[in-house]
C-alpha cells in the first residue's frame, strides 16, 4: 500500500574534510522513490588522501543515489566550506538533478537592495556581508605581500579565514540560476519543503531577521554559561577601513633596514597581522550568525540541522523569541543532531544541549540521541587558547552521552557513512 507517511530515514554524511555535505533521504511505505534533500556541499580542505576530484565523485554519488532527481537543496549560509561544491564540475552535476527548490537564509536574497539611497537595516547588513569578501581578499593579498612578518599562527589563521570568506562567486551564481523555486528563510517563516516532503513538518528556527534580533550583527566573545569554555579573545573591533597607506611611497626591503630598526619593524608587522586577523575573525562570525537552523519532524523522530549557527542566532530561538518556550519543547526530544559549526565551542549552546532528553551515558538504550559531525581537526582555532575545532570538551560530551558519528572516523578511502533511522 502506498503511503504519504515516512517509514525510515537515511542520513548520508560525506567526507569532505573541513566542510559539510549531508544527503537526507526520507523513505515511504510502498513508494519506489524516496524524497531527498541535499544539505550543504562544500569544503575548504579535503581529507588526507582525498583526490582532487573527490568533490566531483561525491556529486556523482549523490546523482546515483537520487536516481537523477534531487528534490531540494538547503544551503545554510555562504561560507566556502558549505557551498564550494556548487561550483565547477560538481556544481554542474547537482544542477542537472533539477531540484524543485533551493532554500537559503534571508541574507542571500539577490533582490534585497545593498545600495539603496535610503537603506533599510537589512540592506545595510547585507552590504556589510558583501564587504566581508573584500576584506577576505585583502587578507590573502597581505599574506602574500607581507606574510613573513606575521607569526605562523597568524599566517595560518588568516589563510584559512580569508579563503573561507571569499565570495565563492561561481557557486553563488550557480545557486541563483538554478531553474527552480527559491526560498529565503528566516525564523518562523515557511521552509519551502511543505509539499516536497509528504508527512514531514519543517520548522525554521534561524536565522532571525534584524527586526527580530539585531544581535546577529556581532558575536560576543565570552559566555560562561553557554560556551564549552570561557573564550579568551581580544575585544572585537568596530567597523574599520583597511587602506594601503602611502601607496606611492618608496619601499625598502627588510634586509636593507638599519640594524637598530629591525626589532621595531618586526614587532610592527606582528601587530599588523594580529589586528588584521581580529577583523577577519569578527566578519567570519557575523556570517555564521546568518546560518539557517532547520528542525525536521519526520514521523515520531526529530532531526536538527543548524549549519554553523552560533550564539546570537541560537539565543533568539531559545530565549528571546515570543514563542521561545514552544521552541524549547520542540527541541527537547530531538533524535538526531547535526553538530553545529564542525564542533566549535559556541555553536552548541549548553542551553540547547541540556534540552536534549535523549542524551544518555547508557549506550544500550534504544532511543539514545544520535549526533553527527562533519569536521577536520587542526584547521581552525587553537588548542593553546582552547578554541580548537572540534572542541575537546564538546566532543567528550558527544561521545559519552550520544551515539556519535564523525567524518573523521571514516578511514581507508571511505567517503561517506549512512546513518539509518527507523521512524
C-alpha positions in Angstrom: 0.0 0.0 0.0 1.3 3.4 -1.0 1.6 5.9 1.9 2.5 9.5 2.4 3.8 8.7 5.9 7.5 8.2 6.2 8.8 4.8 7.4 12.5 5.5 7.8 15.3 8.0 7.1 18.8 7.6 5.7 21.3 10.4 6.5 24.4 10.1 4.4 27.3 12.1 5.8 30.0 12.7 3.2 33.7 13.0 4.0 34.5 16.5 2.6 37.4 17.2 5.0 36.7 20.6 6.6 33.1 21.3 5.4 29.6 20.0 5.4 27.7 17.7 3.0 24.6 15.7 4.0 22.0 13.9 1.9 18.8 13.4 3.8 16.6 10.6 2.3 13.0 10.1 3.5 11.6 6.7 2.7 7.9 5.9 2.3 5.9 2.6 2.5 5.0 1.2 -0.9 6.7 4.1 -2.8 9.6 3.3 -5.0 11.1 6.8 -4.9 12.2 8.3 -1.7 12.4 12.1 -1.3 15.9 13.6 -1.0 17.3 16.8 0.4 20.9 17.9 0.0 22.1 20.0 2.9 25.2 22.0 2.1 28.1 20.9 -0.2 31.4 22.4 0.4 35.0 22.2 1.7 38.0 24.4 2.5 40.4 21.5 2.9 39.9 17.9 1.7 40.7 15.0 3.9 44.2 13.4 3.7 44.4 11.1 0.8 41.3 12.5 -1.0 41.9 13.0 -4.7 41.5 16.4 -6.3 38.3 15.2 -8.0 36.7 13.9 -4.8 34.0 16.6 -4.8 33.0 15.5 -8.3 33.0 11.9 -7.0 30.6 13.0 -4.2 28.4 14.8 -6.6 28.2 11.8 -8.9 27.4 9.6 -5.9 24.6 12.0 -4.9 23.2 11.7 -8.5 23.3 7.9 -8.4 21.5 7.7 -5.0 18.9 10.2 -6.2 18.4 8.3 -9.5 18.8 11.6 -11.4 16.4 13.7 -9.4 17.0 15.8 -6.3 14.0 17.2 -4.5 15.6 20.1 -2.6 18.8 21.8 -1.8 19.4 23.6 1.5 22.3 26.0 1.7 22.7 27.0 5.3 25.0 30.0 4.6 27.6 31.3 2.2 30.9 30.2 3.7 33.1 28.2 1.3 33.0 25.1 3.4 29.3 24.9 2.8 28.9 26.0 -0.9 32.1 25.3 -2.8 30.8 22.1 -4.3 28.1 24.0 -6.1 30.8 25.4 -8.4 32.7 23.7 -11.2 32.0 20.2 -12.5 30.5 19.1 -9.2 28.1 22.0 -9.4 27.1 21.0 -12.9 26.2 17.6 -11.7 24.0 18.9 -8.9 22.3 21.5 -11.2 21.5 18.6 -13.6 19.5 16.9 -10.8 16.9 19.7 -11.2 15.9 20.3 -7.6 12.4 21.7 -7.1 13.5 24.3 -4.5 16.7 25.9 -3.2 16.4 27.2 0.4 18.8 29.8 1.8 18.9 32.3 4.6 17.1 35.7 4.0 20.5 37.4 3.7 21.1 35.6 0.4 18.1 37.1 -1.4 19.5 38.7 -4.6 16.6 41.1 -4.7 17.5 42.6 -1.4 19.0 46.1 -2.0 22.5 46.7 -0.9 22.9 50.2 -2.3 19.5 51.9 -1.8 19.6 55.6 -1.3 17.6 55.1 1.9 18.9 51.7 3.1 16.9 49.6 5.4 18.6 47.8 8.3 18.5 44.6 6.2 20.2 46.4 3.3 23.0 47.8 5.5 23.6 44.3 7.0 23.7 42.7 3.6 26.2 45.4 2.4 28.4 44.6 5.4 28.4 40.9 4.5 29.3 41.8 0.9 32.1 44.0 2.1 33.5 41.0 4.1 34.6 39.4 0.8 36.8 42.4 0.0 38.4 42.2 3.5 39.0 38.5 2.9 40.6 39.1 -0.4 42.8 41.9 1.2 43.8 39.5 3.9 45.0 36.9 1.4 46.9 39.5 -0.6 48.5 40.7 2.7 49.8 37.2 3.5 51.4 37.0 0.1 52.9 40.5 0.3 53.9 40.7 3.9 53.2 37.3 5.4 56.8 36.6 6.5 56.4 39.4 9.0 53.5 37.6 10.7 53.7 34.7 13.1 53.0 31.3 11.7 49.8 31.1 13.8 48.5 34.4 12.4 49.5 33.4 8.8 47.7 30.0 9.1 44.5 31.5 10.6 44.4 34.4 8.1 44.9 32.0 5.2 42.0 29.8 6.5 39.6 32.5 7.3 40.4 34.5 4.2 39.9 31.6 1.9 36.7 30.7 3.8 35.2 34.1 3.3 36.0 34.8 -0.3 32.8 35.4 -2.3 32.7 32.0 -3.9 31.1 33.8 -6.8 30.6 30.8 -9.1 28.9 28.8 -6.5 26.6 31.7 -5.5 25.8 32.4 -9.2 25.0 28.7 -9.9 22.7 28.6 -6.9 20.8 31.7 -8.0 20.5 30.5 -11.6 19.1 27.0 -10.7 15.8 26.8 -12.6 13.6 26.2 -9.6 11.8 27.9 -6.8 14.0 29.8 -4.4 13.1 30.4 -0.8 15.0 32.8 1.5 14.0 31.8 5.0 14.2 33.3 8.5 13.0 32.4 12.0 9.3 31.4 11.8 8.9 31.6 8.0 7.8 28.7 5.9 10.6 26.4 4.8 9.5 25.7 1.2 9.6 22.0 1.8 5.9 21.6 2.8 4.7 20.0 -0.4 8.0 18.3 -1.3 8.3 16.1 1.8 4.9 14.5 2.5 4.4 13.7 6.1 7.3 15.9 7.2 6.9 19.1 9.2 9.8 21.6 8.9 10.4 24.4 11.4 12.7 27.3 10.5 14.4 28.3 13.8 17.0 30.6 12.5 18.4 33.0 11.5 16.3 35.8 12.8 15.9 38.9 10.8 17.4 42.1 12.1 13.9 43.3 13.0 13.7 40.2 15.2 17.2 40.4 16.7 19.9 42.9 15.9 22.3 40.9 18.0 23.3 38.7 15.0 25.3 41.6 13.7 28.1 40.7 16.1 29.1 37.7 18.1 30.1 38.1 21.7 33.4 36.8 22.8 32.5 35.2 26.1 29.6 33.3 27.6 30.5 31.2 30.7 27.0 29.6 30.8 26.7 28.7 27.1 30.2 28.1 25.6 32.2 25.0 26.2 34.8 27.1 28.0 35.2 30.8 28.8 36.6 32.0 25.4 39.6 34.3 25.9 39.7 36.5 22.8 40.7 40.1 22.4 37.7 42.6 22.1 36.2 42.6 18.6 36.9 45.8 16.6 34.2 48.1 15.3 34.0 48.8 11.6 37.4 49.7 10.3 38.8 50.5 6.9 41.8 48.7 5.5 43.5 51.2 3.2 47.0 50.6 2.0 48.8 53.7 3.4 51.4 55.6 1.4 50.9 53.6 -1.8 53.2 55.9 -3.8 56.0 56.0 -1.2 59.3 54.3 -1.9 59.8 51.0 -0.1 62.9 49.3 1.3 63.5 45.6 1.9 63.7 44.3 5.4 67.3 43.2 4.8 68.3 46.7 3.9 66.8 48.3 7.1 69.3 49.8 9.6 70.1 47.2 12.3 68.7 49.4 15.0 65.2 49.5 13.4 64.7 45.8 12.7 63.5 44.9 16.2 60.9 47.6 15.9 59.7 46.8 12.4 59.4 43.1 13.2 57.0 44.0 16.1 55.0 46.4 13.9 54.5 43.6 11.4 53.3 41.3 14.2 50.8 43.9 15.5 49.6 44.4 11.9 49.0 40.7 11.4 47.2 40.3 14.8 44.9 43.3 14.1 44.0 42.0 10.6 43.2 38.6 12.0 41.0 40.2 14.6 39.0 42.0 11.9 38.6 38.9 9.7 37.5 36.8 12.7 34.8 39.3 13.6 33.5 39.3 10.0 33.6 35.5 9.9 31.5 35.2 13.0 28.9 37.6 11.5 28.4 35.3 8.5 27.9 32.2 10.8 25.1 34.1 12.6 23.2 34.2 9.3 23.1 30.3 9.2 19.8 28.5 8.7 18.6 26.3 11.5 16.1 23.7 10.4 14.2 21.2 12.5 12.5 18.3 10.7 9.7 16.3 12.3 9.7 13.0 10.4 7.2 10.6 11.9 8.0 10.3 15.6 11.6 11.5 15.2 13.1 15.0 15.0 16.2 15.9 13.1 18.1 19.1 13.8 20.4 20.8 11.3 21.9 24.1 12.4 24.7 24.7 9.9 27.2 27.0 11.6 24.7 28.9 13.7 26.4 30.5 16.7 25.3 32.0 20.0 23.3 35.1 18.9 21.4 33.1 16.3 20.6 30.4 18.9 19.8 32.9 21.6 16.9 34.3 19.7 15.3 30.9 19.1 15.9 29.6 22.6 15.3 32.7 24.8 14.3 35.9 23.0 11.6 34.8 20.5 8.0 35.3 21.6 7.4 31.6 21.3 10.8 30.5 22.8 9.1 28.2 25.2 7.4 26.3 22.4 10.8 26.1 20.6 12.4 24.6 23.7 9.6 22.0 23.9 10.1 21.1 20.2 13.8 20.7 20.7 13.6 18.6 23.8 13.0 15.3 22.0 15.4 15.7 19.1 16.6 12.3 18.0 19.4 13.3 15.5 21.5 16.4 15.9 23.9 17.5 13.2 26.6 19.1 15.4 26.9 22.9 14.7 29.9 24.5 13.1 32.1 21.4 13.0 32.1 21.1 16.7 33.1 24.6 17.7 32.8 25.8 21.3 29.9 28.3 20.7 27.7 26.6 18.1 26.1 24.0 20.5 24.9 26.3 23.4 24.7 24.4 26.7 21.0 25.6 26.9 20.4 23.6 23.8 22.5 20.6 24.9 20.7 20.5 28.2 17.3 20.4 26.5 18.1 17.1 24.7 16.2 14.5 26.6 17.6 11.5 24.7 21.2 12.1 25.5 22.3 9.3 27.9 25.6 7.7 29.1 23.9 4.3 28.8 24.8 3.1 25.3 22.2 0.3 25.4 19.0 2.4 25.5 17.1 2.2 22.2 16.2 5.8 21.7 19.6 7.3 22.6 20.4 10.6 20.9 22.4 10.3 17.7 24.9 13.1 16.9 26.6 13.6 13.5 29.6 15.8 13.0 31.5 16.8 9.8 34.9 18.2 10.8 38.6 18.1 10.4 41.0 18.8 13.3 43.9 21.2 13.0 42.2 23.6 10.6 40.6 26.2 12.8 41.1 27.6 16.2 43.9 26.9 18.7 44.4 24.2 21.3 46.5 26.6 23.4 43.6 29.1 23.5 41.0 26.3 24.0 39.3 27.3 20.7 40.3 24.3 18.6 37.7 22.8 16.2 36.4 20.4 17.2 36.4 21.5 20.8 37.7 18.7 23.0 35.2 19.3 25.9 32.2 19.2 23.5 33.5 16.1 21.7 33.8 14.3 25.1 30.2 15.1 25.9 29.1 14.0 22.4 30.9 10.7 22.8 29.8 9.9 26.3 26.1 10.9 26.0 25.1 10.1 22.4 25.7 7.7 19.6 28.3 9.8 18.0 29.3 9.8 14.3 32.2 11.9 12.9 33.5 12.1 9.4 37.0 12.0 10.9 36.3 8.4 11.7 36.0 7.4 8.1 39.2 5.6 7.0 40.5 3.6 4.2 39.1 5.6 1.3 35.5 5.5 2.6 34.0 8.8 1.6 30.6 8.5 3.3 28.7 6.9 6.1 25.0 6.0 6.1 23.1 6.5 9.3 19.8 4.6 9.3 16.9 5.9 11.5 13.6 4.0 11.9 10.6 6.2 12.3 
